[in-house]
Amino acid sequence: MTKEQPVAPEVNPPGDIPDSQAFVAYTSAIGHYRLDVPEGWARQETGTDVSFIDKLDGVSVTVTDTTTPLTADAVRTHEAAQVEQSGRAVQIVDVKDVQMPNGNGVLIQYTSNSEPDPTTGKQVRLENSAYLFVHSGKLATVRLWAPQGADNVDQWQRMSQSFGWS
């Protein structure tokens, strides 16, 4: 089986979240977490997990059980390796410990190919940030993605910093 190759990033990437984007608070009673998400994005929930998607942009939260300590070294060995194996042409850029307003976490930054468009088969190179947070034996992964080069720094910061366990 041929390994999928990274597609070239767009020169003028689509996917910038407008600076005027309104955000709403989302709370998962089952997952016991909350975060701010862009208003109007399509929501899909499955148990404790949720995703919000608009065209090529998205944010998702997955919750799993864990007994592993949350450190950048441990995440490099486990979660980052899983991301690399399960994604499309994943290239890990960085794994580091981060201090967030609602607690410490680990950030995995990586690029990947999008799923092929069902009509055209076209793929887009994506930037991804996955923030990992642990609380009471639960691991939450907050993943944000957009076309590589899109200017979403402020919006991604708002979403990732708003995450908190409830």
PyMOL commands that place a pseudoatom at each C-alpha (Angstrom):
pseudoatom trace, name=CA, resn=MET, resi=1, chain=A, elem=C, hetatm=0, pos=[0.000, 0.000, 0.000]
pseudoatom trace, name=CA, resn=THR, resi=2, chain=A, elem=C, hetatm=0, pos=[1.386, 3.404, -1.005]
pseudoatom trace, name=CA, resn=LYS, resi=3, chain=A, elem=C, hetatm=0, pos=[1.652, 5.940, 1.778]
pseudoatom trace, name=CA, resn=GLU, resi=4, chain=A, elem=C, hetatm=0, pos=[-0.422, 9.076, 1.111]
pseudoatom trace, name=CA, resn=GLN, resi=5, chain=A, elem=C, hetatm=0, pos=[1.708, 12.108, 0.286]
pseudoatom trace, name=CA, resn=PRO, resi=6, chain=A, elem=C, hetatm=0, pos=[1.005, 15.605, 1.648]
pseudoatom trace, name=CA, resn=VAL, resi=7, chain=A, elem=C, hetatm=0, pos=[-0.855, 17.844, -0.789]
pseudoatom trace, name=CA, resn=ALA, resi=8, chain=A, elem=C, hetatm=0, pos=[0.554, 21.311, -1.451]
pseudoatom trace, name=CA, resn=PRO, resi=9, chain=A, elem=C, hetatm=0, pos=[-0.951, 24.104, 0.667]
pseudoatom trace, name=CA, resn=GLU, resi=10, chain=A, elem=C, hetatm=0, pos=[-3.239, 26.579, -1.125]
pseudoatom trace, name=CA, resn=VAL, resi=11, chain=A, elem=C, hetatm=0, pos=[-1.631, 29.876, -2.135]
pseudoatom trace, name=CA, resn=ASN, resi=12, chain=A, elem=C, hetatm=0, pos=[-4.647, 31.885, -0.940]
pseudoatom trace, name=CA, resn=PRO, resi=13, chain=A, elem=C, hetatm=0, pos=[-6.188, 29.425, 1.497]
pseudoatom trace, name=CA, resn=PRO, resi=14, chain=A, elem=C, hetatm=0, pos=[-9.900, 29.500, 2.180]
pseudoatom trace, name=CA, resn=GLY, resi=15, chain=A, elem=C, hetatm=0, pos=[-11.053, 29.008, 5.733]
pseudoatom trace, name=CA, resn=ASP, resi=16, chain=A, elem=C, hetatm=0, pos=[-10.314, 32.219, 7.593]
pseudoatom trace, name=CA, resn=ILE, resi=17, chain=A, elem=C, hetatm=0, pos=[-12.789, 32.542, 10.435]
pseudoatom trace, name=CA, resn=PRO, resi=18, chain=A, elem=C, hetatm=0, pos=[-13.955, 36.180, 10.282]
pseudoatom trace, name=CA, resn=ASP, resi=19, chain=A, elem=C, hetatm=0, pos=[-12.840, 38.441, 13.135]
pseudoatom trace, name=CA, resn=SER, resi=20, chain=A, elem=C, hetatm=0, pos=[-16.528, 39.355, 13.528]
pseudoatom trace, name=CA, resn=GLN, resi=21, chain=A, elem=C, hetatm=0, pos=[-17.540, 35.691, 14.114]
pseudoatom trace, name=CA, resn=ALA, resi=22, chain=A, elem=C, hetatm=0, pos=[-20.000, 35.360, 17.009]
pseudoatom trace, name=CA, resn=PHE, resi=23, chain=A, elem=C, hetatm=0, pos=[-19.355, 32.603, 19.545]
pseudoatom trace, name=CA, resn=VAL, resi=24, chain=A, elem=C, hetatm=0, pos=[-21.763, 30.702, 21.783]
pseudoatom trace, name=CA, resn=ALA, resi=25, chain=A, elem=C, hetatm=0, pos=[-21.115, 28.608, 24.872]
pseudoatom trace, name=CA, resn=TYR, resi=26, chain=A, elem=C, hetatm=0, pos=[-21.500, 24.845, 24.407]
pseudoatom trace, name=CA, resn=THR, resi=27, chain=A, elem=C, hetatm=0, pos=[-21.831, 22.543, 27.421]
pseudoatom trace, name=CA, resn=SER, resi=28, chain=A, elem=C, hetatm=0, pos=[-21.720, 18.745, 27.348]
pseudoatom trace, name=CA, resn=ALA, resi=29, chain=A, elem=C, hetatm=0, pos=[-23.681, 17.424, 30.321]
pseudoatom trace, name=CA, resn=ILE, resi=30, chain=A, elem=C, hetatm=0, pos=[-22.526, 13.868, 29.495]
pseudoatom trace, name=CA, resn=GLY, resi=31, chain=A, elem=C, hetatm=0, pos=[-18.844, 14.774, 28.962]
pseudoatom trace, name=CA, resn=HIS, resi=32, chain=A, elem=C, hetatm=0, pos=[-18.749, 17.312, 31.816]
pseudoatom trace, name=CA, resn=TYR, resi=33, chain=A, elem=C, hetatm=0, pos=[-17.010, 20.045, 29.820]
pseudoatom trace, name=CA, resn=ARG, resi=34, chain=A, elem=C, hetatm=0, pos=[-17.731, 23.381, 28.186]
pseudoatom trace, name=CA, resn=LEU, resi=35, chain=A, elem=C, hetatm=0, pos=[-16.202, 25.609, 25.505]
pseudoatom trace, name=CA, resn=ASP, resi=36, chain=A, elem=C, hetatm=0, pos=[-17.011, 28.520, 23.206]
pseudoatom trace, name=CA, resn=VAL, resi=37, chain=A, elem=C, hetatm=0, pos=[-17.755, 27.589, 19.589]
pseudoatom trace, name=CA, resn=PRO, resi=38, chain=A, elem=C, hetatm=0, pos=[-18.556, 29.613, 16.461]
pseudoatom trace, name=CA, resn=GLU, resi=39, chain=A, elem=C, hetatm=0, pos=[-22.262, 30.340, 16.152]
pseudoatom trace, name=CA, resn=GLY, resi=40, chain=A, elem=C, hetatm=0, pos=[-23.959, 28.676, 13.196]
pseudoatom trace, name=CA, resn=TRP, resi=41, chain=A, elem=C, hetatm=0, pos=[-21.468, 25.874, 12.614]
pseudoatom trace, name=CA, resn=ALA, resi=42, chain=A, elem=C, hetatm=0, pos=[-22.983, 22.414, 12.039]
pseudoatom trace, name=CA, resn=ARG, resi=43, chain=A, elem=C, hetatm=0, pos=[-22.945, 20.371, 15.257]
pseudoatom trace, name=CA, resn=GLN, resi=44, chain=A, elem=C, hetatm=0, pos=[-22.716, 16.591, 15.492]
pseudoatom trace, name=CA, resn=GLU, resi=45, chain=A, elem=C, hetatm=0, pos=[-22.828, 14.825, 18.857]
pseudoatom trace, name=CA, resn=THR, resi=46, chain=A, elem=C, hetatm=0, pos=[-22.043, 11.211, 19.698]
pseudoatom trace, name=CA, resn=GLY, resi=47, chain=A, elem=C, hetatm=0, pos=[-22.160, 10.491, 23.418]
pseudoatom trace, name=CA, resn=THR, resi=48, chain=A, elem=C, hetatm=0, pos=[-19.454, 12.592, 25.104]
pseudoatom trace, name=CA, resn=ASP, resi=49, chain=A, elem=C, hetatm=0, pos=[-17.938, 13.689, 21.780]
pseudoatom trace, name=CA, resn=VAL, resi=50, chain=A, elem=C, hetatm=0, pos=[-18.934, 16.669, 19.656]
pseudoatom trace, name=CA, resn=SER, resi=51, chain=A, elem=C, hetatm=0, pos=[-17.787, 18.399, 16.471]
pseudoatom trace, name=CA, resn=PHE, resi=52, chain=A, elem=C, hetatm=0, pos=[-18.619, 21.763, 14.954]
pseudoatom trace, name=CA, resn=ILE, resi=53, chain=A, elem=C, hetatm=0, pos=[-17.794, 22.174, 11.257]
pseudoatom trace, name=CA, resn=ASP, resi=54, chain=A, elem=C, hetatm=0, pos=[-18.098, 24.945, 8.681]
pseudoatom trace, name=CA, resn=LYS, resi=55, chain=A, elem=C, hetatm=0, pos=[-16.745, 24.123, 5.225]
pseudoatom trace, name=CA, resn=LEU, resi=56, chain=A, elem=C, hetatm=0, pos=[-13.033, 23.338, 5.744]
pseudoatom trace, name=CA, resn=ASP, resi=57, chain=A, elem=C, hetatm=0, pos=[-12.847, 24.577, 9.356]
pseudoatom trace, name=CA, resn=GLY, resi=58, chain=A, elem=C, hetatm=0, pos=[-13.716, 22.615, 12.441]
pseudoatom trace, name=CA, resn=VAL, resi=59, chain=A, elem=C, hetatm=0, pos=[-13.392, 22.028, 16.146]
pseudoatom trace, name=CA, resn=SER, resi=60, chain=A, elem=C, hetatm=0, pos=[-14.069, 18.744, 17.920]
pseudoatom trace, name=CA, resn=VAL, resi=61, chain=A, elem=C, hetatm=0, pos=[-13.875, 17.370, 21.435]
pseudoatom trace, name=CA, resn=THR, resi=62, chain=A, elem=C, hetatm=0, pos=[-13.368, 13.688, 22.179]
pseudoatom trace, name=CA, resn=VAL, resi=63, chain=A, elem=C, hetatm=0, pos=[-13.326, 12.251, 25.693]
pseudoatom trace, name=CA, resn=THR, resi=64, chain=A, elem=C, hetatm=0, pos=[-11.703, 8.940, 26.631]
pseudoatom trace, name=CA, resn=ASP, resi=65, chain=A, elem=C, hetatm=0, pos=[-10.549, 7.226, 29.803]
pseudoatom trace, name=CA, resn=THR, resi=66, chain=A, elem=C, hetatm=0, pos=[-6.884, 7.564, 30.724]
pseudoatom trace, name=CA, resn=THR, resi=67, chain=A, elem=C, hetatm=0, pos=[-4.405, 6.493, 33.346]
pseudoatom trace, name=CA, resn=THR, resi=68, chain=A, elem=C, hetatm=0, pos=[-1.397, 8.053, 31.579]
pseudoatom trace, name=CA, resn=PRO, resi=69, chain=A, elem=C, hetatm=0, pos=[0.137, 11.193, 33.071]
pseudoatom trace, name=CA, resn=LEU, resi=70, chain=A, elem=C, hetatm=0, pos=[-0.327, 14.232, 30.859]
pseudoatom trace, name=CA, resn=THR, resi=71, chain=A, elem=C, hetatm=0, pos=[3.138, 15.379, 29.843]
pseudoatom trace, name=CA, resn=ALA, resi=72, chain=A, elem=C, hetatm=0, pos=[4.557, 16.301, 26.454]
pseudoatom trace, name=CA, resn=ASP, resi=73, chain=A, elem=C, hetatm=0, pos=[6.887, 13.278, 26.617]
pseudoatom trace, name=CA, resn=ALA, resi=74, chain=A, elem=C, hetatm=0, pos=[4.031, 10.857, 27.335]
pseudoatom trace, name=CA, resn=VAL, resi=75, chain=A, elem=C, hetatm=0, pos=[1.856, 12.435, 24.623]
pseudoatom trace, name=CA, resn=ARG, resi=76, chain=A, elem=C, hetatm=0, pos=[4.697, 12.148, 22.048]
pseudoatom trace, name=CA, resn=THR, resi=77, chain=A, elem=C, hetatm=0, pos=[4.851, 8.418, 22.745]
pseudoatom trace, name=CA, resn=HIS, resi=78, chain=A, elem=C, hetatm=0, pos=[1.107, 7.706, 22.815]
pseudoatom trace, name=CA, resn=GLU, resi=79, chain=A, elem=C, hetatm=0, pos=[-1.371, 10.254, 21.448]
pseudoatom trace, name=CA, resn=ALA, resi=80, chain=A, elem=C, hetatm=0, pos=[0.922, 11.939, 18.887]
pseudoatom trace, name=CA, resn=ALA, resi=81, chain=A, elem=C, hetatm=0, pos=[1.933, 8.528, 17.537]
pseudoatom trace, name=CA, resn=GLN, resi=82, chain=A, elem=C, hetatm=0, pos=[-1.769, 7.595, 17.220]
pseudoatom trace, name=CA, resn=VAL, resi=83, chain=A, elem=C, hetatm=0, pos=[-2.508, 10.865, 15.378]
pseudoatom trace, name=CA, resn=GLU, resi=84, chain=A, elem=C, hetatm=0, pos=[0.346, 10.151, 12.983]
pseudoatom trace, name=CA, resn=GLN, resi=85, chain=A, elem=C, hetatm=0, pos=[-0.876, 6.620, 12.287]
pseudoatom trace, name=CA, resn=SER, resi=86, chain=A, elem=C, hetatm=0, pos=[-4.584, 7.394, 11.940]
pseudoatom trace, name=CA, resn=GLY, resi=87, chain=A, elem=C, hetatm=0, pos=[-4.498, 10.651, 9.953]
pseudoatom trace, name=CA, resn=ARG, resi=88, chain=A, elem=C, hetatm=0, pos=[-3.956, 11.429, 6.282]
pseudoatom trace, name=CA, resn=ALA, resi=89, chain=A, elem=C, hetatm=0, pos=[-0.289, 12.273, 5.516]
pseudoatom trace, name=CA, resn=VAL, resi=90, chain=A, elem=C, hetatm=0, pos=[0.195, 13.616, 9.053]
pseudoatom trace, name=CA, resn=GLN, resi=91, chain=A, elem=C, hetatm=0, pos=[3.363, 15.519, 9.857]
pseudoatom trace, name=CA, resn=ILE, resi=92, chain=A, elem=C, hetatm=0, pos=[3.856, 16.370, 13.538]
pseudoatom trace, name=CA, resn=VAL, resi=93, chain=A, elem=C, hetatm=0, pos=[5.241, 19.907, 13.917]
pseudoatom trace, name=CA, resn=ASP, resi=94, chain=A, elem=C, hetatm=0, pos=[5.465, 20.210, 17.722]
pseudoatom trace, name=CA, resn=VAL, resi=95, chain=A, elem=C, hetatm=0, pos=[4.348, 18.625, 20.993]
pseudoatom trace, name=CA, resn=LYS, resi=96, chain=A, elem=C, hetatm=0, pos=[4.611, 20.816, 24.078]
pseudoatom trace, name=CA, resn=ASP, resi=97, chain=A, elem=C, hetatm=0, pos=[3.221, 21.422, 27.543]
pseudoatom trace, name=CA, resn=VAL, resi=98, chain=A, elem=C, hetatm=0, pos=[0.905, 24.458, 27.721]
pseudoatom trace, name=CA, resn=GLN, resi=99, chain=A, elem=C, hetatm=0, pos=[-0.584, 26.499, 30.527]
pseudoatom trace, name=CA, resn=MET, resi=100, chain=A, elem=C, hetatm=0, pos=[-4.213, 27.376, 29.879]
pseudoatom trace, name=CA, resn=PRO, resi=101, chain=A, elem=C, hetatm=0, pos=[-6.659, 29.479, 31.925]
pseudoatom trace, name=CA, resn=ASN, resi=102, chain=A, elem=C, hetatm=0, pos=[-8.526, 26.366, 33.109]
pseudoatom trace, name=CA, resn=GLY, resi=103, chain=A, elem=C, hetatm=0, pos=[-5.518, 24.139, 33.754]
pseudoatom trace, name=CA, resn=ASN, resi=104, chain=A, elem=C, hetatm=0, pos=[-2.388, 22.684, 32.237]
pseudoatom trace, name=CA, resn=GLY, resi=105, chain=A, elem=C, hetatm=0, pos=[-2.453, 20.637, 29.058]
pseudoatom trace, name=CA, resn=VAL, resi=106, chain=A, elem=C, hetatm=0, pos=[-0.408, 19.408, 26.132]
pseudoatom trace, name=CA, resn=LEU, resi=107, chain=A, elem=C, hetatm=0, pos=[-0.581, 20.793, 22.590]
pseudoatom trace, name=CA, resn=ILE, resi=108, chain=A, elem=C, hetatm=0, pos=[0.088, 18.701, 19.479]
pseudoatom trace, name=CA, resn=GLN, resi=109, chain=A, elem=C, hetatm=0, pos=[0.538, 20.826, 16.353]
pseudoatom trace, name=CA, resn=TYR, resi=110, chain=A, elem=C, hetatm=0, pos=[0.528, 19.017, 13.010]
pseudoatom trace, name=CA, resn=THR, resi=111, chain=A, elem=C, hetatm=0, pos=[-0.411, 19.208, 9.361]
pseudoatom trace, name=CA, resn=SER, resi=112, chain=A, elem=C, hetatm=0, pos=[-2.530, 16.688, 7.473]
pseudoatom trace, name=CA, resn=ASN, resi=113, chain=A, elem=C, hetatm=0, pos=[-4.498, 16.200, 4.291]
pseudoatom trace, name=CA, resn=SER, resi=114, chain=A, elem=C, hetatm=0, pos=[-8.266, 16.702, 4.386]
pseudoatom trace, name=CA, resn=GLU, resi=115, chain=A, elem=C, hetatm=0, pos=[-10.646, 13.951, 3.429]
pseudoatom trace, name=CA, resn=PRO, resi=116, chain=A, elem=C, hetatm=0, pos=[-11.134, 13.943, -0.355]
pseudoatom trace, name=CA, resn=ASP, resi=117, chain=A, elem=C, hetatm=0, pos=[-14.102, 15.991, -1.561]
pseudoatom trace, name=CA, resn=PRO, resi=118, chain=A, elem=C, hetatm=0, pos=[-16.822, 13.423, -2.375]
pseudoatom trace, name=CA, resn=THR, resi=119, chain=A, elem=C, hetatm=0, pos=[-17.521, 15.061, -5.765]
pseudoatom trace, name=CA, resn=THR, resi=120, chain=A, elem=C, hetatm=0, pos=[-14.138, 16.257, -7.013]
pseudoatom trace, name=CA, resn=GLY, resi=121, chain=A, elem=C, hetatm=0, pos=[-11.724, 14.138, -4.969]
pseudoatom trace, name=CA, resn=LYS, resi=122, chain=A, elem=C, hetatm=0, pos=[-9.738, 17.314, -4.187]
pseudoatom trace, name=CA, resn=GLN, resi=123, chain=A, elem=C, hetatm=0, pos=[-7.880, 17.484, -0.897]
pseudoatom trace, name=CA, resn=VAL, resi=124, chain=A, elem=C, hetatm=0, pos=[-6.606, 20.488, 1.060]
pseudoatom trace, name=CA, resn=ARG, resi=125, chain=A, elem=C, hetatm=0, pos=[-3.571, 20.643, 3.344]
pseudoatom trace, name=CA, resn=LEU, resi=126, chain=A, elem=C, hetatm=0, pos=[-4.760, 21.385, 6.895]
pseudoatom trace, name=CA, resn=GLU, resi=127, chain=A, elem=C, hetatm=0, pos=[-3.194, 22.898, 9.990]
pseudoatom trace, name=CA, resn=ASN, resi=128, chain=A, elem=C, hetatm=0, pos=[-4.272, 21.136, 13.177]
pseudoatom trace, name=CA, resn=SER, resi=129, chain=A, elem=C, hetatm=0, pos=[-3.917, 21.926, 16.859]
pseudoatom trace, name=CA, resn=ALA, resi=130, chain=A, elem=C, hetatm=0, pos=[-4.942, 19.268, 19.365]
pseudoatom trace, name=CA, resn=TYR, resi=131, chain=A, elem=C, hetatm=0, pos=[-5.114, 20.370, 22.994]
pseudoatom trace, name=CA, resn=LEU, resi=132, chain=A, elem=C, hetatm=0, pos=[-5.198, 17.559, 25.562]
pseudoatom trace, name=CA, resn=PHE, resi=133, chain=A, elem=C, hetatm=0, pos=[-6.594, 18.014, 29.069]
pseudoatom trace, name=CA, resn=VAL, resi=134, chain=A, elem=C, hetatm=0, pos=[-6.926, 15.446, 31.873]
pseudoatom trace, name=CA, resn=HIS, resi=135, chain=A, elem=C, hetatm=0, pos=[-9.351, 15.498, 34.793]
pseudoatom trace, name=CA, resn=SER, resi=136, chain=A, elem=C, hetatm=0, pos=[-10.522, 12.675, 37.080]
pseudoatom trace, name=CA, resn=GLY, resi=137, chain=A, elem=C, hetatm=0, pos=[-9.304, 9.871, 34.811]
pseudoatom trace, name=CA, resn=LYS, resi=138, chain=A, elem=C, hetatm=0, pos=[-10.727, 11.456, 31.636]
pseudoatom trace, name=CA, resn=LEU, resi=139, chain=A, elem=C, hetatm=0, pos=[-8.724, 12.755, 28.669]
pseudoatom trace, name=CA, resn=ALA, resi=140, chain=A, elem=C, hetatm=0, pos=[-10.342, 15.463, 26.541]
pseudoatom trace, name=CA, resn=THR, resi=141, chain=A, elem=C, hetatm=0, pos=[-8.832, 16.218, 23.136]
pseudoatom trace, name=CA, resn=VAL, resi=142, chain=A, elem=C, hetatm=0, pos=[-9.891, 19.568, 21.693]
pseudoatom trace, name=CA, resn=ARG, resi=143, chain=A, elem=C, hetatm=0, pos=[-8.905, 19.513, 18.003]
pseudoatom trace, name=CA, resn=LEU, resi=144, chain=A, elem=C, hetatm=0, pos=[-9.037, 22.575, 15.759]
pseudoatom trace, name=CA, resn=TRP, resi=145, chain=A, elem=C, hetatm=0, pos=[-8.384, 22.454, 12.006]
pseudoatom trace, name=CA, resn=ALA, resi=146, chain=A, elem=C, hetatm=0, pos=[-8.390, 24.766, 8.996]
pseudoatom trace, name=CA, resn=PRO, resi=147, chain=A, elem=C, hetatm=0, pos=[-6.625, 25.044, 5.632]
pseudoatom trace, name=CA, resn=GLN, resi=148, chain=A, elem=C, hetatm=0, pos=[-2.899, 25.602, 6.102]
pseudoatom trace, name=CA, resn=GLY, resi=149, chain=A, elem=C, hetatm=0, pos=[-2.151, 29.327, 6.098]
pseudoatom trace, name=CA, resn=ALA, resi=150, chain=A, elem=C, hetatm=0, pos=[-5.647, 30.467, 7.157]
pseudoatom trace, name=CA, resn=ASP, resi=151, chain=A, elem=C, hetatm=0, pos=[-5.537, 33.248, 9.750]
pseudoatom trace, name=CA, resn=ASN, resi=152, chain=A, elem=C, hetatm=0, pos=[-7.440, 31.798, 12.708]
pseudoatom trace, name=CA, resn=VAL, resi=153, chain=A, elem=C, hetatm=0, pos=[-4.994, 32.454, 15.562]
pseudoatom trace, name=CA, resn=ASP, resi=154, chain=A, elem=C, hetatm=0, pos=[-7.338, 34.622, 17.648]
pseudoatom trace, name=CA, resn=GLN, resi=155, chain=A, elem=C, hetatm=0, pos=[-10.391, 32.404, 17.120]
pseudoatom trace, name=CA, resn=TRP, resi=156, chain=A, elem=C, hetatm=0, pos=[-8.477, 29.192, 17.902]
pseudoatom trace, name=CA, resn=GLN, resi=157, chain=A, elem=C, hetatm=0, pos=[-7.072, 30.834, 21.017]
pseudoatom trace, name=CA, resn=ARG, resi=158, chain=A, elem=C, hetatm=0, pos=[-10.575, 31.765, 22.152]
pseudoatom trace, name=CA, resn=MET, resi=159, chain=A, elem=C, hetatm=0, pos=[-11.907, 28.234, 21.661]
pseudoatom trace, name=CA, resn=SER, resi=160, chain=A, elem=C, hetatm=0, pos=[-8.944, 26.411, 23.231]
pseudoatom trace, name=CA, resn=GLN, resi=161, chain=A, elem=C, hetatm=0, pos=[-8.745, 28.777, 26.218]
pseudoatom trace, name=CA, resn=SER, resi=162, chain=A, elem=C, hetatm=0, pos=[-12.490, 28.535, 26.856]
pseudoatom trace, name=CA, resn=PHE, resi=163, chain=A, elem=C, hetatm=0, pos=[-12.360, 24.756, 27.390]
pseudoatom trace, name=CA, resn=GLY, resi=164, chain=A, elem=C, hetatm=0, pos=[-13.017, 23.719, 30.959]
pseudoatom trace, name=CA, resn=TRP, resi=165, chain=A, elem=C, hetatm=0, pos=[-14.253, 20.717, 32.909]
pseudoatom trace, name=CA, resn=SER, resi=166, chain=A, elem=C, hetatm=0, pos=[-17.615, 21.183, 34.608]
for i in range(1, 166): cmd.bond("trace and resi %d" % i, "trace and resi %d" % (i + 1))
show_as sticks, trace
zoom trace
